[in-house]
Amino acid sequence: MEPEELRRLAVELAEEASRFLMSVWCSELTEVVKGDTIRADLKAEEIIAERLRSRLKEYTLVSEESGRTGSGGYVFVVDPLDGSLNYEHCIPWSSVSVAIARPGSSRLSEVVAGAISQLGGPTLSFARGQGCYVNDERVSPRPHPRRIVFTYVESLEDAIRVARLFNSIKGLKLRSLGSAALEIAMVGLGRGLAYVDLRKKLRNVDAAAAIGLARECGARAVDASGNDVDVEISDVRPLGDLIVAHEGDLNLVLRALS
C-alpha cells in the first residue's frame, strides 16, 4: 500500500476506536483495571485488533496494553487511549493514536503514516511525502506567533531547566494538558512553540503517530542533547527525553535547557 492509502487506514482505525470511546464517555467503562489502564482502554484496543484481523492476513500490532501481537506484515504502533487519566475523570482531552510502518520496518523513523483522533474533535493525520491533514483537509503549519510550550517535568532540576527556557523567551505560556500525542501534533501544526518532556516516561506507542506527523510538518523530534529520536518499534520501548519543535524554535529551546 502507498503512504496515502496507509494514512486512510490509520484514520479509519483511530476514528472507529475514538467513536467507541465517546459512546461510553463517563460510564462504568472508565473504571481502572490496573495501573493507568481502564476498561474502555482495553476495549478500544480490541476494536482496532479486530479490524486488523478482518482487513489483513498478516500484521504486527504493538500496543500499549498488549505489547506485541503477531509478526510480519505491516507494523501498527497503537495507543488506544492517550490521556486515560483525563478520560477517567471525564475531562475532554484524550485521543487514539495509530502509526503504520511497512513490512520489515523496525525503527520509529520508518513510520510512513499515522493518525491521532481526538475524542469529540478532529482527526490529525499524515502520509510521508504527502503532507499533514486535519480531517480530510491538507494543512500547513501555522506561522508565528506561537507562545505555548507543552511541558512535562517531575524533578526540581528539570523544573529549573524549564524555568530558564521561560526566562529566555519572553511571553511563553506553559501548558500540560495530558495527551502527549495531541500536544506533539499541535506543535507540528504550528499551534504551539514546543513540546518538552523531560520525565523519561514516554514510550514509542505514546508518540509514534504524533512524531511522524510533526516531522512531516517540518518539525524535529530530538532528545535533550539535540539528537533525533529513533527507537525500535518491534515492541514497546521507552523514548527518553523528548523535545519537539520547528527548527528555529528548537535551537532556542535546546540552548535554554542546556
C-alpha positions as CSV (number, residue, x, y, z in Angstrom):
1,M,0.0,0.0,0.0
2,E,1.1,3.6,-0.7
3,P,1.5,6.1,2.2
4,E,-1.8,7.8,1.3
5,E,-3.7,4.5,1.5
6,L,-2.0,3.7,4.8
7,R,-3.0,7.2,6.1
8,R,-6.6,6.5,5.3
9,L,-6.4,3.1,7.1
10,A,-4.8,4.7,10.1
11,V,-7.6,7.3,10.2
12,E,-10.3,4.5,9.9
13,L,-8.8,2.6,12.8
14,A,-8.3,5.6,15.0
15,E,-11.7,7.0,14.4
16,E,-13.6,3.8,15.0
17,A,-11.9,3.4,18.4
18,S,-12.5,7.1,19.1
19,R,-16.2,6.8,18.3
20,F,-16.5,3.8,20.7
21,L,-14.7,5.7,23.5
22,M,-17.1,8.6,23.0
23,S,-20.1,6.3,23.1
24,V,-19.1,5.1,26.6
25,W,-17.9,8.5,27.9
26,C,-18.3,8.9,31.7
27,S,-19.7,5.4,32.0
28,E,-18.7,2.4,34.1
29,L,-16.1,1.5,31.5
30,T,-13.9,4.3,32.9
31,E,-13.2,2.1,35.9
32,V,-9.5,1.4,36.4
33,V,-8.4,-2.2,35.8
34,K,-4.7,-1.9,36.6
35,G,-2.3,1.0,36.9
36,D,-3.3,3.6,34.3
37,T,-5.4,1.1,32.3
38,I,-9.2,1.4,32.3
39,R,-11.8,-1.0,30.8
40,A,-12.6,1.3,27.9
41,D,-8.8,1.3,27.0
42,L,-8.8,-2.5,26.6
43,K,-12.0,-2.5,24.6
44,A,-10.7,0.2,22.2
45,E,-7.5,-1.8,21.6
46,E,-9.7,-4.9,20.9
47,I,-11.7,-2.9,18.3
48,I,-8.5,-2.0,16.5
49,A,-7.2,-5.6,16.6
50,E,-10.5,-7.0,15.3
51,R,-10.5,-4.5,12.4
52,L,-6.9,-5.5,11.5
53,R,-7.8,-9.2,11.6
54,S,-10.6,-8.6,9.2
55,R,-8.5,-6.5,6.8
56,L,-5.1,-8.1,6.7
57,K,-3.8,-11.7,6.6
58,E,-0.6,-10.8,8.3
59,Y,0.4,-7.8,10.5
60,T,2.3,-6.9,13.6
61,L,0.5,-4.9,16.3
62,V,2.5,-3.1,19.0
63,S,0.1,-1.7,21.6
64,E,0.3,-0.1,25.0
65,E,-1.9,-2.7,26.6
66,S,-0.9,-6.0,25.0
67,G,2.6,-5.3,23.9
68,R,3.4,-7.1,20.6
69,T,0.9,-9.3,18.8
70,G,1.7,-11.1,15.5
71,S,4.8,-11.0,13.3
72,G,5.4,-10.0,9.7
73,G,3.3,-7.7,7.6
74,Y,2.7,-4.0,8.2
75,V,3.6,-2.8,11.7
76,F,0.9,-0.9,13.6
77,V,2.1,1.1,16.7
78,V,-1.0,1.9,18.7
79,D,-2.1,3.8,21.8
80,P,-5.8,3.0,22.1
81,L,-6.3,5.8,24.6
82,D,-3.8,8.5,25.2
83,G,-4.9,10.7,28.1
84,S,-6.5,7.9,30.0
85,L,-6.5,9.9,33.3
86,N,-8.3,12.8,31.6
87,Y,-10.8,10.2,30.2
88,E,-11.3,8.6,33.6
89,H,-12.2,12.0,35.1
90,C,-14.5,12.9,32.2
91,I,-12.1,15.7,31.0
92,P,-12.4,16.0,27.2
93,W,-8.8,15.9,26.1
94,S,-7.7,12.4,25.0
95,S,-7.1,10.6,21.8
96,V,-6.4,7.4,19.9
97,S,-3.1,7.0,18.0
98,V,-2.3,4.7,15.2
99,A,1.1,4.7,13.4
100,I,2.0,2.4,10.5
101,A,5.3,1.2,9.1
102,R,6.0,-1.0,6.1
103,P,6.7,-4.8,6.4
104,G,10.2,-5.4,7.7
105,S,10.4,-2.0,9.4
106,S,11.8,-1.8,12.9
107,R,12.5,1.8,13.7
108,L,10.4,4.8,14.6
109,S,11.9,6.7,11.7
110,E,10.4,4.2,9.3
111,V,6.8,5.1,10.2
112,V,5.2,6.3,7.0
113,A,1.6,7.1,8.0
114,G,-0.4,7.8,11.1
115,A,-3.5,9.3,12.7
116,I,-4.4,10.8,16.0
117,S,-8.1,11.0,16.5
118,Q,-9.2,13.4,19.3
119,L,-12.2,12.2,21.2
120,G,-15.0,14.5,20.2
121,G,-12.7,16.5,18.0
122,P,-10.8,16.4,14.7
123,T,-8.6,13.7,13.4
124,L,-5.0,14.7,12.6
125,S,-3.1,12.5,10.2
126,F,-0.1,12.3,7.8
127,A,1.3,10.3,5.0
128,R,5.1,10.6,4.4
129,G,5.7,12.8,1.4
130,Q,2.1,13.7,1.1
131,G,1.6,16.2,3.9
132,C,-0.4,16.6,7.1
133,Y,-4.2,16.7,7.4
134,V,-6.9,17.9,9.8
135,N,-9.8,15.6,9.0
136,D,-9.7,15.5,5.2
137,E,-8.1,18.9,4.6
138,R,-4.4,19.1,3.9
139,V,-2.8,21.8,6.0
140,S,0.5,23.6,6.5
141,P,1.9,24.7,9.9
142,R,0.7,28.0,11.2
143,P,3.3,30.8,11.1
144,H,4.3,32.8,14.2
145,P,3.3,33.9,16.7
146,R,3.4,30.7,18.8
147,R,3.6,31.2,22.6
148,I,2.6,27.9,24.1
149,V,5.1,25.3,25.3
150,F,3.7,21.9,26.4
151,T,5.9,20.9,29.3
152,Y,6.2,17.8,31.5
153,V,8.8,17.6,34.3
154,E,9.0,15.8,37.7
155,S,12.3,16.7,39.2
156,L,13.3,20.0,40.7
157,E,16.4,20.1,38.5
158,D,14.3,19.7,35.3
159,A,11.8,22.3,36.6
160,I,14.7,24.8,36.9
161,R,15.8,24.0,33.3
162,V,12.3,24.7,32.1
163,A,12.3,27.9,34.1
164,R,15.4,29.1,32.2
165,L,13.5,28.5,29.0
166,F,10.7,30.7,30.1
167,N,13.1,33.4,31.3
168,S,15.0,33.4,28.0
169,I,11.9,33.6,25.7
170,K,9.5,36.3,26.9
171,G,5.8,35.8,26.6
172,L,5.7,32.0,26.7
173,K,2.8,30.2,28.3
174,L,3.1,26.7,29.9
175,R,0.5,24.0,29.3
176,S,0.4,20.4,30.5
177,L,-2.9,19.0,29.0
178,G,-2.4,15.3,29.5
179,S,-2.3,13.8,26.0
180,A,1.2,13.7,24.6
181,A,0.0,12.7,21.1
182,L,-2.3,15.6,20.7
183,E,0.2,18.1,22.1
184,I,3.1,16.9,19.9
185,A,0.8,17.1,16.9
186,M,-0.2,20.6,17.8
187,V,3.4,21.7,17.8
188,G,3.9,20.0,14.4
189,L,0.9,22.0,13.1
190,G,2.4,25.2,14.4
191,R,-0.2,25.7,17.2
192,G,2.5,25.5,19.9
193,L,6.1,26.5,20.0
194,A,7.5,23.3,21.6
195,Y,6.8,20.1,23.4
196,V,9.2,19.5,26.2
197,D,9.0,16.2,28.2
198,L,12.0,15.5,30.5
199,R,10.4,12.7,32.6
200,K,11.8,9.8,30.5
201,K,8.4,8.1,30.8
202,L,7.1,8.3,27.2
203,R,7.2,5.2,25.1
204,N,7.0,4.6,21.3
205,V,3.3,3.7,21.5
206,D,2.5,7.1,23.1
207,A,4.1,9.2,20.4
208,A,4.9,7.3,17.2
209,A,2.0,8.7,15.2
210,A,2.4,12.2,16.6
211,I,6.2,12.3,16.0
212,G,5.6,11.1,12.4
213,L,3.1,13.9,11.9
214,A,5.3,16.6,13.4
215,R,8.2,15.5,11.2
216,E,6.1,15.5,8.1
217,C,5.0,19.1,9.0
218,G,8.7,20.1,9.2
219,A,9.3,19.9,12.9
220,R,12.1,17.8,14.6
221,A,11.8,15.4,17.5
222,V,15.0,15.1,19.5
223,D,16.4,14.3,22.9
224,A,17.8,16.9,25.3
225,S,21.1,16.7,23.5
226,G,19.6,17.5,20.2
227,N,19.9,14.0,18.7
228,D,17.0,12.9,16.6
229,V,14.8,10.4,18.5
230,D,14.7,7.0,16.8
231,V,13.9,3.8,18.7
232,E,12.8,0.3,18.0
233,I,9.1,-0.3,17.2
234,S,9.1,-4.1,17.3
235,D,7.8,-3.9,20.8
236,V,7.0,-1.3,23.5
237,R,10.2,0.8,24.1
238,P,10.9,4.0,26.1
239,L,11.7,7.2,24.3
240,G,13.6,9.0,27.0
241,D,13.6,12.8,26.9
242,L,11.6,14.3,24.1
243,I,11.6,17.8,22.6
244,V,9.6,18.6,19.6
245,A,9.8,22.0,17.8
246,H,10.4,23.5,14.4
247,E,14.0,24.2,13.5
248,G,14.5,27.8,14.6
249,D,12.4,27.4,17.7
250,L,14.2,24.1,18.5
251,N,17.6,25.8,18.7
252,L,16.3,28.4,21.1
253,V,14.7,25.7,23.3
254,L,17.8,23.5,23.4
255,R,20.1,26.4,24.3
256,A,17.9,27.4,27.2
257,L,17.6,23.9,28.5
258,S,21.3,23.1,28.3
